[in-house]
């Protein structure tokens, strides 16, 4: 017997829904609730198996839906059958949206249920992008972009490295895993209120992430998609431990993965006493599964001291993972040369390489204003330096390296 609670919020379709449920064998209306709070109370008592809720019901939000899901209650929303309603349903996290004019399928939806996040507004060509995996590209590398506090430029580097790999025809996914409020969507011009990371968390909880990978991504360019981050910093608690690791593992099966993370690697000791994960678990989880870590820092005295401490922390956590330092906003006014900085950072960790990005404010501002990566915003010294970083992490085929070497030799002559 499937027990259903109904929150119609005064909608005209309530009588039709009650009739459809009453006519279905093995299904019964347990309660007609006056609001969402009453439905939550009924679910917490273990009475309900499913809930029919008006999409515009007051207080129907992701928190309320998560509570219903924790009590194993499937959530079916009734609302308009249009793009705005589907986007809102995806943001809230309901299991299925039934249109006002399609109520006959509601009993089947209550019995069957579907995976969370099924109504994310996915561009039509995302399946084509995801289908680019072939025998020549059985899987990719997970490249985590990390850096200490102080906004050294992690998002700029992550977005541009991902774009540079995609420009070479390599299937690439950028994942925004910053627990303090990601900004990759704004950097890449993705104007969508649905968080890919939160959708992935819901799909992972259902065990549908492998099949529903397309529903948590947005197409940015040819060969390039992005899993957008948290819309607000206070929503980090909605991503349970292990979600980021699962997302990266699934995505790497389709190509290379570039991860934008937070700044802290500190574990929260209170996680042993409470059910929710620590705030920094998103960053820690990404670092723990990384094939290589790009450590972004700045060349000023404060930035270098933070970079040095960060390298020590990273070395203690992942001593065997290749690390590559990217010094951002390098400029002659800092008072020391590149080789001085290389000598300093190499004293704190064994590095795969040290790269320097010029302090090209014009190129960075142009990219941010256009909502695109530095690589795609036009020719600049910063774009060339970021392309070199991407080529160092995932080396291009040998013929290309030989052509580039010949060009460099020709310039020197």
C-alpha positions in Angstrom: 0.0 0.0 0.0 1.4 3.4 -1.1 0.4 6.1 1.4 0.2 9.6 -0.1 0.0 13.0 1.5 -1.3 15.9 -0.6 -0.4 19.6 -0.4 -2.5 21.4 -3.0 -2.3 24.9 -1.5 -5.9 25.6 -2.7 -5.2 24.5 -6.3 -8.2 23.6 -8.5 -6.6 20.2 -9.5 -6.8 18.8 -5.9 -10.2 17.0 -6.4 -8.9 15.4 -9.6 -5.8 14.2 -7.9 -7.7 12.7 -5.0 -10.0 10.9 -7.4 -7.0 9.5 -9.4 -5.3 8.2 -6.3 -8.5 6.8 -4.8 -9.1 4.8 -8.0 -5.7 3.3 -8.1 -5.5 -0.1 -6.4 -2.9 -0.2 -3.6 -2.7 3.5 -3.2 -4.4 5.7 -0.5 -4.5 9.3 0.5 -3.3 9.4 4.1 -3.7 13.2 4.6 -4.7 16.4 2.9 -2.2 18.8 4.4 -2.8 22.5 4.7 0.9 23.3 4.1 4.4 21.9 3.5 5.1 21.9 7.3 2.2 19.5 7.9 3.5 17.2 5.2 6.9 17.2 6.8 5.4 16.3 10.2 3.5 13.4 8.5 6.6 12.1 6.9 8.7 12.3 10.1 6.1 10.1 11.7 6.8 7.4 9.1 3.2 7.6 7.7 3.9 8.6 4.1 5.5 6.9 1.1 4.9 9.8 -1.4 3.8 13.4 -1.5 1.9 15.3 -4.1 2.8 19.0 -3.7 1.8 22.1 -5.6 5.0 23.4 -7.2 4.1 27.0 -6.0 3.3 25.9 -2.5 4.8 28.2 0.2 8.0 26.8 1.8 8.5 24.1 -0.9 12.3 24.6 -1.1 15.3 22.3 -1.3 15.5 22.0 2.5 11.9 20.7 2.7 12.4 18.3 -0.2 15.6 17.0 1.4 13.7 16.3 4.7 11.1 14.3 2.7 13.8 12.4 0.9 15.5 11.5 4.2 12.2 9.9 5.3 12.0 7.9 2.1 9.1 10.0 0.7 9.0 10.5 -3.1 8.0 14.0 -4.0 5.8 14.7 -7.0 5.1 18.3 -7.9 2.2 19.5 -9.9 2.6 22.7 -11.9 2.7 24.2 -15.4 4.4 22.2 -18.2 6.9 24.8 -19.3 10.6 25.5 -19.1 10.4 27.9 -16.2 8.5 25.3 -14.1 10.9 22.5 -15.0 13.9 24.8 -14.0 12.2 25.6 -10.7 11.4 21.9 -10.1 15.0 21.0 -10.7 16.2 23.7 -8.3 13.9 22.6 -5.6 14.9 18.9 -6.1 11.5 17.2 -6.6 11.5 13.7 -8.0 9.1 14.4 -10.9 7.0 17.3 -12.3 3.5 16.5 -13.6 1.8 19.1 -15.7 -1.7 20.4 -14.9 -3.0 18.9 -18.2 -1.3 15.6 -17.7 -2.6 14.5 -14.3 -3.4 10.9 -15.5 0.2 9.9 -15.2 0.5 11.1 -11.6 -0.4 7.7 -10.0 2.4 6.0 -12.1 4.8 8.7 -11.0 3.9 8.1 -7.4 4.6 4.4 -7.6 7.7 4.5 -9.9 9.5 7.7 -8.9 12.5 9.0 -10.9 16.0 10.1 -10.0 16.4 13.5 -8.4 17.6 16.3 -10.8 15.8 14.8 -13.8 14.5 18.2 -14.8 17.7 20.2 -14.8 17.7 22.5 -17.9 20.3 20.5 -19.9 21.1 21.9 -23.3 20.1 19.6 -26.1 23.7 19.1 -27.3 25.1 17.8 -24.0 24.6 14.2 -25.0 26.7 14.8 -28.1 29.5 16.3 -26.0 29.3 13.4 -23.5 29.3 10.9 -26.4 32.7 12.1 -27.6 34.5 9.4 -25.6 36.1 6.8 -27.9 38.7 4.1 -27.9 41.5 6.7 -28.3 40.4 8.4 -25.1 39.4 5.7 -22.6 39.6 8.0 -19.6 41.2 11.2 -18.4 43.2 12.7 -15.6 41.8 14.6 -12.6 43.7 17.9 -12.4 42.9 19.7 -9.1 43.6 23.4 -9.0 44.3 24.4 -5.4 45.8 27.3 -3.6 46.1 29.0 -0.2 43.9 31.8 1.1 43.9 35.2 -0.5 42.3 34.7 -3.9 45.5 33.8 -5.9 43.5 33.0 -9.1 42.4 29.4 -8.7 39.2 29.9 -10.8 40.9 31.8 -13.6 43.5 29.0 -13.8 41.0 26.2 -13.7 38.7 27.6 -16.3 41.5 28.4 -18.7 43.3 25.1 -18.3 40.0 23.3 -19.0 39.4 25.5 -22.1 42.9 25.0 -23.4 42.5 21.2 -23.2 39.1 21.4 -24.9 40.6 23.5 -27.7 42.9 20.6 -28.5 39.9 18.4 -29.0 40.1 16.7 -25.6 36.8 16.0 -23.8 37.1 18.0 -20.6 34.8 18.7 -17.6 35.4 21.5 -15.2 34.0 20.9 -11.7 33.4 23.8 -9.3 34.0 22.3 -5.8 34.7 25.4 -3.9 32.8 25.1 -0.5 33.0 28.8 0.1 30.8 29.7 -2.9 31.9 28.8 -6.4 32.2 31.4 -9.1 33.0 29.2 -12.1 29.6 29.7 -13.6 30.0 33.5 -13.7 33.6 33.2 -15.1 32.3 31.0 -18.0 29.1 32.9 -18.6 26.7 30.1 -17.4 23.6 32.0 -16.3 21.7 29.1 -14.8 20.3 29.0 -11.2 20.5 25.2 -11.0 23.6 24.0 -9.2 25.3 21.1 -11.0 27.1 20.1 -7.8 23.8 20.0 -5.8 22.1 18.0 -8.6 25.0 15.6 -8.5 24.7 15.2 -4.8 21.0 14.2 -5.2 21.8 11.8 -8.0 24.7 10.2 -6.1 22.3 9.7 -3.1 20.0 7.8 -5.5 22.7 5.8 -7.2 21.8 7.4 -10.6 24.9 9.6 -11.1 26.5 7.2 -13.6 23.5 7.3 -15.9 22.6 10.9 -15.1 25.9 12.6 -15.7 24.5 14.7 -18.4 21.9 16.2 -16.1 24.5 17.8 -13.8 26.6 19.5 -16.6 26.3 22.5 -18.8 27.9 22.8 -22.2 30.3 25.7 -22.4 32.1 25.0 -25.7 33.0 22.2 -28.1 34.4 19.3 -26.0 33.9 21.4 -22.8 31.2 21.1 -20.0 31.0 22.4 -16.5 29.5 21.2 -13.3 28.6 24.5 -11.6 29.2 25.0 -7.9 27.2 26.1 -4.9 24.9 29.0 -5.5 25.5 30.2 -1.9 28.3 29.5 0.5 25.9 28.2 3.2 24.7 25.3 1.1 27.9 23.3 1.5 26.2 21.1 4.1 23.9 19.7 1.4 26.8 17.8 -0.3 27.5 14.7 1.7 30.9 13.2 2.1 32.1 11.2 -0.9 30.0 13.0 -3.5 32.9 15.0 -5.1 35.0 11.9 -5.3 32.1 10.0 -7.1 31.5 12.9 -9.5 35.2 13.0 -10.4 35.4 9.3 -10.8 32.4 9.2 -13.2 33.5 12.3 -15.1 37.1 11.0 -15.7 35.6 8.0 -17.5 34.6 10.5 -20.3 37.8 12.6 -20.4 39.9 15.0 -18.5 38.6 16.7 -15.4 39.7 20.1 -14.0 38.6 20.9 -10.5 38.3 24.3 -8.9 38.6 24.0 -5.1 38.6 26.0 -1.9 41.7 27.1 0.0 41.6 25.1 3.2 42.8 21.5 3.8 41.9 21.6 7.5 39.7 18.7 8.7 36.8 19.6 11.0 37.1 17.4 14.2 33.4 18.0 14.9 32.5 15.7 12.0 33.0 12.8 14.3 30.2 14.0 16.5 27.6 15.2 13.9 26.1 13.5 10.8 27.1 16.2 8.2 30.5 16.4 6.6 33.0 19.1 7.3 33.0 22.2 5.2 36.4 21.6 3.7 35.5 18.0 2.7 34.8 19.1 -0.9 38.4 20.4 -1.2 40.0 17.5 0.7 38.0 14.9 -1.3 39.1 16.4 -4.6 42.8 16.6 -3.5 42.7 13.0 -2.3 41.7 11.6 -5.8 43.8 14.0 -7.9 46.2 12.7 -10.5 48.0 16.1 -10.3 47.6 19.3 -8.3 48.2 22.8 -9.6 49.1 25.0 -6.7 48.3 28.6 -7.4 50.1 31.4 -5.5 51.1 35.0 -5.9 54.7 36.4 -5.9 54.3 39.1 -3.2 55.7 38.4 0.3 52.3 37.5 1.8 51.4 35.3 -1.1 54.7 33.5 -1.1 54.5 32.8 2.6 51.0 31.4 2.2 52.2 29.3 -0.7 55.1 27.9 1.2 52.8 26.8 4.1 50.3 25.5 1.6 52.9 23.3 -0.1 53.9 21.8 3.3 50.2 21.0 4.1 49.7 19.5 0.7 52.9 17.5 0.9 51.8 16.0 4.2 48.4 15.0 2.8 49.4 13.7 -0.7 53.1 13.2 -0.8 53.0 10.9 -3.8 50.8 13.1 -6.0 52.6 15.3 -8.6 52.4 19.0 -7.7 53.0 21.9 -10.1 53.2 25.5 -8.8 51.6 28.3 -10.8 52.7 31.7 -9.7 50.0 34.2 -10.8 50.3 37.9 -11.4 54.1 37.8 -11.8 55.5 41.4 -12.2 59.0 43.0 -11.9 57.9 45.3 -9.1 57.9 42.4 -6.6 61.6 42.7 -6.3 62.9 39.2 -7.2 63.4 37.1 -10.3 61.7 34.0 -11.4 64.6 31.8 -10.5 64.6 33.2 -6.9 61.0 32.1 -6.5 61.7 28.7 -8.0 64.5 28.1 -5.6 62.3 29.1 -2.7 59.2 26.9 -3.5 61.4 23.9 -4.5 62.6 23.9 -0.9 59.2 23.0 0.4 58.1 20.2 -1.9 59.2 18.1 -4.8 57.6 19.7 -7.8 56.8 18.6 -11.3 57.3 22.2 -12.5 57.0 25.9 -11.7 55.1 28.2 -14.1 54.7 32.0 -14.1 51.7 33.9 -15.3 52.2 37.6 -16.2 50.2 40.3 -14.4 47.9 40.9 -17.4 45.0 42.8 -15.8 43.6 43.8 -19.2 43.3 40.2 -20.4 41.8 38.9 -17.1 39.3 41.7 -17.0 38.3 41.2 -20.7 37.7 37.5 -20.0 35.6 38.1 -16.9 33.5 40.8 -18.5 32.8 38.6 -21.5 32.0 35.5 -19.3 34.6 33.3 -20.9 38.0 31.9 -20.2 41.2 33.8 -20.7 42.1 31.3 -23.5 38.9 32.1 -25.4 38.9 35.9 -24.9 41.7 36.7 -27.4 45.4 36.6 -27.8 47.5 37.7 -24.8 50.6 36.9 -22.9 48.4 35.5 -20.1 46.6 33.2 -22.5 49.8 31.9 -23.9 51.2 31.2 -20.4 48.0 29.4 -19.4 48.1 27.3 -22.6 51.7 26.3 -21.6 50.4 25.2 -18.2 47.8 23.0 -19.8 50.3 21.5 -22.2 52.6 20.7 -19.3 49.9 18.9 -17.4 48.5 17.0 -20.4 51.3 17.0 -23.0 50.2 17.3 -26.6 51.3 14.8 -29.2 55.0 14.8 -30.1 54.6 16.3 -33.5 53.1 19.4 -32.0 55.9 19.8 -29.5 58.4 19.5 -32.3 56.6 22.2 -34.3 56.6 24.5 -31.2 60.2 23.9 -30.6 61.1 24.8 -34.2 59.0 28.0 -33.9 60.9 28.9 -30.7 64.3 28.3 -32.4 63.2 30.4 -35.3 62.3 33.3 -33.0 65.6 33.1 -31.3 67.4 33.3 -34.6 
